[in-house]
Amino acid sequence: FATRLFSVLRFESVIHEFDPYFNYRTTRFLAEQGFYKFHNWFDDRAWYPLGRIIGGTIYPGLMVTSAALYRLMWLLNITIDIRNVCVFLAPFFSSLTTLVTYALTKEIHVSYIDLGC
């Protein structure tokens, strides 16, 4: 968790590179306009000069998860910017991955001992 947050702690909550910024823009559009408009959105700023139909050319799992967490936090009266949700989502999921990996290896280790090996 701390490794993923190093750039946030050292500098500030900034989105680096193109792909995370694209994910941020699409997440912001989804949170503001809703899923139907998001699915039918033609983004003229991506793949310039041709543009891109967003609904048919991306996997929206990351954007939907970010927008859902954003809405959930607002329902709980936690005011947070959608940019911060996008920045902190990766460290949050990396920490969850660490916990799941620990539980899996613990289960495998216990099973290995139960087999008498």
N, CA, C and O of each residue as an XYZ file, in Angstrom:
468
protein
N       0.828     -1.194      0.000
C       0.000      0.000      0.000
C       0.869      1.253      0.000
O       0.625      2.188     -0.762
N       1.883      1.263      0.860
C       2.762      2.431      0.964
C       3.579      2.620     -0.302
O       3.849      3.753     -0.701
N       3.976      1.520     -0.941
C       4.740      1.628     -2.185
C       3.907      2.278     -3.275
O       4.404      3.118     -4.026
N       2.644      1.894     -3.364
C       1.772      2.477     -4.383
C       1.457      3.942     -4.092
O       1.151      4.705     -5.009
N       1.529      4.334     -2.832
C       1.226      5.719     -2.451
C       2.457      6.617     -2.401
O       2.349      7.789     -2.041
N       3.620      6.085     -2.756
C       4.841      6.865     -2.619
C       4.786      8.164     -3.419
O       5.154      9.217     -2.898
N       4.339      8.114     -4.665
C       4.285      9.338     -5.474
C       3.259     10.326     -4.927
O       3.448     11.539     -5.023
N       2.172      9.807     -4.351
C       1.163     10.700     -3.765
C       1.732     11.390     -2.521
O       1.521     12.585     -2.313
N       2.446     10.636     -1.711
C       3.024     11.221     -0.502
C       4.172     12.165     -0.814
O       4.340     13.188     -0.150
N       4.956     11.825     -1.817
C       6.131     12.638     -2.140
C       5.750     13.935     -2.857
O       6.280     15.000     -2.543
N       4.852     13.845     -3.796
C       4.473     15.020     -4.586
C       3.085     15.507     -4.193
O       2.946     16.383     -3.340
N       2.071     14.941     -4.812
C       0.678     15.250     -4.487
C      -0.197     14.258     -5.224
O       0.313     13.380     -5.920
N      -1.476     14.378     -5.086
C      -2.414     13.482     -5.752
C      -2.541     13.889     -7.214
O      -3.391     14.704     -7.573
N      -1.684     13.311     -8.053
C      -1.616     13.675     -9.464
C      -1.781     12.419    -10.306
O      -1.296     11.347     -9.944
N      -2.461     12.560    -11.418
C      -2.601     11.456    -12.357
C      -1.475     11.572    -13.372
O      -1.342     12.591    -14.051
N      -0.659     10.517    -13.472
C       0.485     10.496    -14.374
C       0.153      9.696    -15.632
O      -0.638      8.753    -15.591
N       0.763     10.082    -16.738
C       0.706      9.355    -18.004
C      -0.676      9.459    -18.656
O      -1.609     10.036    -18.097
N      -0.775      8.869    -19.877
C      -1.987      9.024    -20.667
C      -3.093      8.071    -20.229
O      -4.225      8.510    -20.025
N      -2.802      6.778    -20.077
C      -3.852      5.806    -19.771
C      -4.607      6.119    -18.482
O      -5.838      6.092    -18.494
N      -3.926      6.418    -17.361
C      -4.695      6.787    -16.169
C      -5.512      8.066    -16.361
O      -6.597      8.198    -15.795
N      -4.996      9.010    -17.157
C      -5.778     10.222    -17.394
C      -7.008      9.903    -18.237
O      -8.081     10.459    -18.000
N      -6.864      9.020    -19.211
C      -8.018      8.608    -20.011
C      -9.053      7.925    -19.113
O     -10.248      8.194    -19.229
N      -8.594      7.041    -18.218
C      -9.514      6.377    -17.288
C     -10.194      7.396    -16.373
O     -11.376      7.255    -16.057
N      -9.457      8.411    -15.952
C     -10.046      9.468    -15.121
C     -11.114     10.228    -15.892
O     -12.205     10.467    -15.374
N     -10.807     10.611    -17.130
C     -11.786     11.355    -17.930
C     -13.052     10.551    -18.164
O     -14.156     11.085    -18.057
N     -12.903      9.275    -18.482
C     -14.081      8.450    -18.723
C     -14.859      8.193    -17.433
O     -16.088      8.120    -17.452
N     -14.149      8.057    -16.317
C     -14.829      7.884    -15.028
C     -15.594      9.142    -14.643
O     -16.716      9.066    -14.143
N     -14.987     10.291    -14.876
C     -15.668     11.554    -14.571
C     -16.925     11.698    -15.421
O     -17.967     12.124    -14.922
N     -16.830     11.339    -16.720
C     -17.993     11.405    -17.594
C     -19.080     10.447    -17.110
O     -20.259     10.801    -17.096
N     -18.688      9.240    -16.714
C     -19.652      8.259    -16.209
C     -20.334      8.748    -14.937
O     -21.546      8.597    -14.790
N     -19.572      9.330    -14.021
C     -20.144      9.810    -12.760
C     -21.084     10.990    -12.984
O     -22.079     11.131    -12.274
N     -20.781     11.833    -13.956
C     -21.601     13.024    -14.201
C     -22.810     12.744    -15.085
O     -23.882     13.303    -14.855
N     -22.654     11.886    -16.096
C     -23.696     11.711    -17.104
C     -24.519     10.432    -16.958
O     -25.634     10.357    -17.476
N     -23.988      9.430    -16.264
C     -24.706      8.165    -16.115
C     -24.211      7.121    -17.103
O     -23.486      7.428    -18.049
N     -24.625      5.861    -16.857
C     -24.087      4.756    -17.647
C     -24.601      4.749    -19.076
O     -23.847      4.412    -19.989
N     -25.858      5.111    -19.301
C     -26.400      5.080    -20.670
C     -25.658      6.045    -21.583
O     -25.268      5.673    -22.690
N     -25.458      7.274    -21.136
C     -24.715      8.241    -21.953
C     -23.251      7.844    -22.079
O     -22.624      8.075    -23.112
N     -22.708      7.242    -21.013
C     -21.332      6.770    -21.054
C     -21.163      5.681    -22.110
O     -20.196      5.689    -22.873
N     -22.103      4.750    -22.148
C     -22.022      3.644    -23.102
C     -22.156      4.121    -24.548
O     -21.584      3.510    -25.451
N     -22.887      5.179    -24.776
C     -23.094      5.710    -26.124
C     -22.225      6.922    -26.439
O     -22.467      7.607    -27.433
N     -21.231      7.196    -25.623
C     -20.407      8.398    -25.753
C     -19.391      8.242    -26.877
O     -18.662      7.251    -26.938
N     -19.350      9.227    -27.762
C     -18.309      9.318    -28.789
C     -17.314     10.362    -28.321
O     -17.629     11.550    -28.264
N     -16.118      9.917    -27.988
C     -15.076     10.798    -27.466
C     -14.234     11.314    -28.623
O     -13.466     10.563    -29.224
N     -14.380     12.591    -28.930
C     -13.607     13.168    -30.038
C     -12.196     13.581    -29.607
O     -11.395     13.991    -30.447
N     -11.884     13.480    -28.320
C     -10.546     13.844    -27.836
C      -9.596     12.654    -27.799
O      -8.387     12.839    -27.657
N     -10.116     11.447    -27.923
C      -9.265     10.257    -27.946
C      -9.055      9.832    -29.398
O      -9.926     10.035    -30.244
N      -7.918      9.253    -29.673
C      -7.540      8.775    -30.999
C      -7.738      9.863    -32.054
O      -8.308      9.615    -33.117
N      -7.265     11.063    -31.747
C      -7.396     12.205    -32.649
C      -6.755     11.885    -33.986
O      -5.686     11.276    -33.974
N      -7.295     12.230    -35.108
C      -8.504     13.007    -35.387
C      -9.754     12.159    -35.570
O     -10.827     12.707    -35.823
N      -9.651     10.838    -35.451
C     -10.798      9.981    -35.734
C     -11.837      9.956    -34.626
O     -13.035      9.884    -34.901
N     -11.398     10.015    -33.389
C     -12.322      9.882    -32.271
C     -12.513      8.419    -31.912
O     -11.938      7.534    -32.545
N     -13.318      8.174    -30.902
C     -13.482      6.811    -30.402
C     -14.864      6.649    -29.781
O     -15.311      7.503    -29.016
N     -15.534      5.561    -30.109
C     -16.795      5.214    -29.465
C     -16.425      4.501    -28.171
O     -15.891      3.392    -28.205
N     -16.698      5.115    -27.053
C     -16.224      4.607    -25.773
C     -16.931      3.316    -25.371
O     -16.275      2.369    -24.939
N     -18.233      3.261    -25.504
C     -18.988      2.111    -25.016
C     -18.598      0.790    -25.638
O     -18.668     -0.246    -24.976
N     -18.189      0.798    -26.890
C     -17.864     -0.449    -27.574
C     -16.394     -0.776    -27.638
O     -16.028     -1.834    -28.150
N     -15.535      0.095    -27.137
C     -14.100     -0.133    -27.306
C     -13.316     -0.222    -26.008
O     -12.090     -0.321    -26.046
N     -13.981     -0.191    -24.858
C     -13.261     -0.307    -23.583
C     -13.941     -1.351    -22.713
O     -15.087     -1.738    -22.941
N     -13.189     -1.796    -21.703
C     -13.759     -2.622    -20.645
C     -14.073     -1.682    -19.489
O     -13.150     -1.151    -18.872
N     -15.343     -1.459    -19.177
C     -15.708     -0.396    -18.237
C     -15.627     -0.767    -16.761
O     -16.130     -0.015    -15.927
N     -15.016     -1.890    -16.405
C     -14.996     -2.325    -15.013
C     -14.332     -1.339    -14.080
O     -14.853     -1.060    -13.000
N     -13.185     -0.803    -14.479
C     -12.467      0.161    -13.647
C     -13.275      1.442    -13.468
O     -13.354      1.979    -12.363
N     -13.866      1.925    -14.539
C     -14.639      3.159    -14.472
C     -15.904      2.992    -13.642
O     -16.263      3.877    -12.864
N     -16.580      1.856    -13.806
C     -17.808      1.611    -13.054
C     -17.494      1.457    -11.566
O     -18.231      1.959    -10.718
N     -16.402      0.765    -11.252
C     -16.000      0.607     -9.852
C     -15.669      1.952     -9.221
O     -16.097      2.241     -8.104
N     -14.911      2.767     -9.932
C     -14.554      4.094     -9.412
C     -15.785      4.967     -9.225
O     -15.931      5.627     -8.196
N     -16.669      4.972    -10.214
C     -17.883      5.783    -10.108
C     -18.791      5.280     -8.987
O     -19.411      6.083     -8.289
N     -18.877      3.958     -8.806
C     -19.703      3.406     -7.730
C     -19.138      3.785     -6.361
O     -19.898      4.152     -5.465
N     -17.820      3.702     -6.188
C     -17.209      4.120     -4.924
C     -17.403      5.610     -4.682
O     -17.633      6.037     -3.550
N     -17.311      6.393     -5.740
C     -17.531      7.834     -5.649
C     -18.956      8.128     -5.168
O     -19.165      8.932     -4.259
N     -19.923      7.464     -5.793
C     -21.328      7.664     -5.396
C     -21.583      7.178     -3.972
O     -22.313      7.820     -3.216
N     -20.981      6.044     -3.606
C     -21.150      5.510     -2.257
C     -20.592      6.470     -1.218
O     -21.208      6.679     -0.173
N     -19.446      7.048     -1.493
C     -18.862      8.002     -0.551
C     -19.723      9.250     -0.422
O     -19.865      9.793      0.674
N     -20.297      9.708     -1.525
C     -21.179     10.867     -1.451
C     -22.460     10.545     -0.690
O     -22.986     11.399      0.023
N     -22.972      9.304     -0.835
C     -24.159      8.910     -0.069
C     -23.872      8.860      1.423
O     -24.762      9.092      2.241
N     -22.619      8.555      1.777
C     -22.214      8.523      3.188
C     -21.730      9.890      3.682
O     -21.137      9.991      4.756
N     -21.981     10.928      2.905
C     -21.578     12.310      3.206
C     -20.068     12.477      3.336
O     -19.592     13.294      4.125
N     -19.325     11.706      2.563
C     -17.874     11.877      2.464
C     -17.615     12.560      1.128
O     -17.651     11.921      0.077
N     -17.356     13.848      1.176
C     -17.149     14.595     -0.062
C     -15.711     14.398     -0.535
O     -14.755     14.775      0.144
N     -15.587     13.807     -1.697
C     -14.283     13.520     -2.281
C     -14.369     13.785     -3.772
O     -15.419     13.606     -4.390
N     -13.267     14.207     -4.334
C     -13.203     14.467     -5.765
C     -13.034     13.146     -6.511
O     -12.377     12.230     -6.014
N     -13.618     13.047     -7.690
C     -13.514     11.818     -8.479
C     -12.064     11.526     -8.835
O     -11.702     10.361     -8.999
N     -11.229     12.541     -8.959
C      -9.805     12.358     -9.251
C      -9.122     11.601     -8.118
O      -8.308     10.713     -8.368
N      -9.446     11.944     -6.882
C      -8.848     11.248     -5.744
C      -9.308      9.800     -5.653
O      -8.544      8.930     -5.235
N     -10.540      9.540     -6.039
C     -11.001      8.149     -6.082
C     -10.179      7.374     -7.104
O      -9.768      6.243     -6.840
N      -9.937      7.969     -8.261
C      -9.153      7.297     -9.295
C      -7.703      7.099     -8.869
O      -7.102      6.074     -9.192
N      -7.138      8.051     -8.160
C      -5.743      7.948     -7.724
C      -5.586      6.885     -6.644
O      -4.620      6.123     -6.674
N      -6.511      6.815     -5.695
C      -6.374      5.912     -4.563
C      -6.990      4.533     -4.782
O      -6.858      3.660     -3.924
N      -7.651      4.325     -5.900
C      -8.266      3.025     -6.156
C      -7.207      1.935     -6.360
O      -7.365      0.826     -5.850
N      -6.142      2.231     -7.090
C      -5.093      1.236     -7.335
C      -4.384      0.820     -6.044
O      -4.210     -0.380     -5.833
N      -3.968      1.737     -5.172
C      -3.374      1.284     -3.908
C      -4.353      0.503     -3.031
O      -3.954     -0.437     -2.343
N      -5.619      0.881     -3.052
C      -6.616      0.161     -2.269
C      -6.741     -1.288     -2.750
O      -6.738     -2.219     -1.945
N      -6.850     -1.466     -4.070
C      -6.975     -2.817     -4.606
C      -5.684     -3.609     -4.470
O      -5.731     -4.831     -4.325
N      -4.536     -2.951     -4.513
C      -3.290     -3.686     -4.304
C      -3.204     -4.200     -2.866
O      -2.689     -5.293     -2.631
N      -3.697     -3.432     -1.914
C      -3.704     -3.924     -0.529
C      -4.692     -5.077     -0.363
O      -4.417     -6.020      0.379
N      -5.836     -5.015     -1.041
C      -6.772     -6.142     -0.994
C      -6.168     -7.389     -1.633
O      -6.386     -8.504     -1.159
N      -5.411     -7.196     -2.710
C      -4.742     -8.322     -3.362
C      -3.741     -8.972     -2.425
O      -3.605    -10.195     -2.403
N      -3.040     -8.155     -1.652
C      -2.090     -8.695     -0.681
C      -2.802     -9.543      0.368
O      -2.315    -10.612      0.735
N      -3.938     -9.079      0.848
C      -4.690     -9.838      1.854
C      -5.228    -11.151      1.286
O      -5.203    -12.177      1.966
N      -5.709    -11.124      0.056
C      -6.218    -12.349     -0.574
C      -5.080    -13.330     -0.821
O      -5.250    -14.535     -0.635
N      -3.928    -12.828     -1.236
C      -2.767    -13.698     -1.440
C      -2.323    -14.335     -0.133
O      -1.978    -15.516     -0.105
N      -2.329    -13.570      0.941
C      -1.992    -14.116      2.260
C      -2.962    -15.233      2.659
O      -2.541    -16.297      3.113
N      -4.256    -14.982      2.485
C      -5.253    -15.991      2.850
C      -5.104    -17.255      2.007
O      -5.258    -18.366      2.513
N      -4.805    -17.081      0.726
C      -4.627    -18.238     -0.155
C      -3.402    -19.053      0.242
O      -3.476    -20.279      0.322
N      -2.279    -18.386      0.491
C      -1.073    -19.125      0.870
C      -1.229    -19.770      2.253
O      -0.685    -20.847      2.495
N      -1.953    -19.132      3.142
C      -2.213    -19.735      4.447
C      -3.045    -21.003      4.290
O      -2.776    -22.012      4.942
N      -4.044    -20.952      3.433
C      -4.885    -22.122      3.177
C      -4.081    -23.242      2.525
O      -4.236    -24.407      2.892
N      -3.244    -22.911      1.582
C      -2.413    -23.924      0.921
C      -1.426    -24.529      1.918
O      -1.199    -25.739      1.908
N      -0.852    -23.712      2.762
C       0.105    -24.201      3.759
C      -0.570    -25.138      4.750
O      -0.010    -26.179      5.096
N      -1.758    -24.786      5.208
C      -2.495    -25.647      6.141
C      -2.880    -26.947      5.449
O      -2.787    -28.011      6.060
N      -3.306    -26.893      4.199
C      -3.664    -28.102      3.453
C      -2.447    -28.991      3.254
O      -2.552    -30.216      3.317
N      -1.299    -28.384      3.016
C      -0.064    -29.125      2.817
C       0.341    -29.853      4.104
O       0.812    -30.989      4.058
N       0.157    -29.199      5.234
C       0.488    -29.818      6.510
C      -0.509    -30.942      6.828
O      -0.122    -31.979      7.366
N      -1.787    -30.739      6.497
C      -2.799    -31.754      6.764
C      -2.560    -33.022      5.947
O      -2.970    -34.106      6.363
N      -1.912    -32.905      4.806
C      -1.615    -34.071      3.971
C      -0.456    -34.886      4.545
O      -0.216    -36.014      4.116
N       0.255    -34.321      5.504
C       1.362    -35.024      6.123
C       2.653    -34.919      5.331
O       3.548    -35.748      5.498
N       2.762    -33.938      4.492
C       3.983    -33.775      3.680
C       5.057    -33.008      4.403
O       6.137    -32.791      3.854
